[in-house]
């Protein structure tokens, strides 16, 4: 089973490092619970959402799928190995 979380930052709170803190917490939780990696789907064209993940070492896998809440938008899987 893969735990899932909604890690979107509200528009009025963006630009204050919250995304970075959220990604850091997810990585720490993953490590503490002995998971080997973290995966995240990021919508195409959403550089603000992608940036904190890339800064923390996530890499694109090339795996793509439609965004569940808007199938007209594609997403790309990012992954970061923890162990």
N, C-alpha and C positions, 0 to 999 in steps of 0.2 A: 504494500500500500504506500502511496506517495502522499505525504501531507501537502495540503494546498493552502495558500494564503492570498488574500487580496492586499497587494502592496502598493496600490495606487495612492499617490499623495494628492490631497485636495488642491485645486488650482490656487487658492489664496495662500497656501503654505509652501508652494514650490519656490525653489531657489535659496533655501535655507539649510541645505545639507541633510534633510530628512531622508531622502532616497538613499544617500550614502549610509546613514545610520541603520536604515531598514535592511539593506543588503548585508552590512556587517553583522547584524544580529542573526540573520538567516544563516550566514556562513558559520558563525559561532555555534548556533543551535545544531546545525548539521554535524559539525565536528564533535560536539558534546554527546550527540546521540549516535555517533559512529556510522553515519551515512558516508558513502564514498564520494558522492558528488551532489551538486545542486543544479537543477535545470530550471530554465525560465523562458517562456514564450514572450517575445516582444513584438509589438505591432510595427509593421513597416512604416517608415516616416516619423516614428516617435523617438527622435534623438534624445529628448529629455529623459525618457524612461530607460533608454538603452545605456546612456552614459554611466550611471553609477555601477551598473553590472560590468561593463567593459573596464572601468577603472579598477575594479576589484578582481580582475583576472578572468572574467567569463569570456568564452570564445564561441563564435558561431559554429554550429554543427552542419549547416546546410539543410537541416530538416525544416520543412515549411508546412503550415496548415492554416486554414481560415481562422480568423478571430471568432470564438464562439458567440459573442454577443453581437457581432457584425460580420457575417460571412463574406461580405464584399472586400474586407480588409485582410490581407495576408499577414502572418506572423513568422518569425524565425526563432528557432530554438537556440538558446545560449546555454553553455554548460561550464561549470567550474569544478575541477577535481578538488576534493578536500583531503583525501588520504592518498 
